[in-house]
Amino acid sequence: MKKAILMIGNTLRGDDGITTYLGHLLEKENLGWRVFYGGDTPESEFHNLRAFGPDVIVVADAMTGTKIGTVELIDISDDREYMYTTHNLPMPILLSYLKGFCQVVLFLGLNVDIEKVLEIDPSLSEEAKETAQKALSKMLEIDAIFDEEKIS
């Protein structure tokens, strides 16, 4: 089974770079997830994602407005009502494109403090690093669900 994760976020905007940190953690786990770093323009990775042809895609992005430090997983494979937005491209458009070539599309939201994404700052707070660790645990759970041996 081919598994991909698309990281969205700007590493120069403090905790908005949380998904890049998560991507590096996930790569160290060597679970077979192919990590795509979309930065501020996730659409720049669309051709690579399509060429890879994953069976499941997780779209990871920093979120604000809910409890800081929490991680939310949302299955949006069949839902068009979510109005998440990303840096340059509205999330519904991004997700609609991904659903065009992959049946299972999940959104992984990592909740960060809005005050820590507003300024130019290449560092990541300890709080964001802890949240990324929680997200890694969630990815381990997702991986177990989509483990090829369990699906067959």
Buried (B, 14 or more C-beta within 10 A) or exposed (E): BBBBBBBBBBBEBBBBBBBBBBBEBBEEEEBEBBBBBBBBBBBEBBEEBBEBEBBBBBBBBBBBEEEBBBBBBBEBBEEEEEEBEBBEBEBBEBBEBBBEBBEBBBBBBBBBBBEBBEEEBEEBBEBBBEBBBBBBEBBEEBBEEBBEEEEE
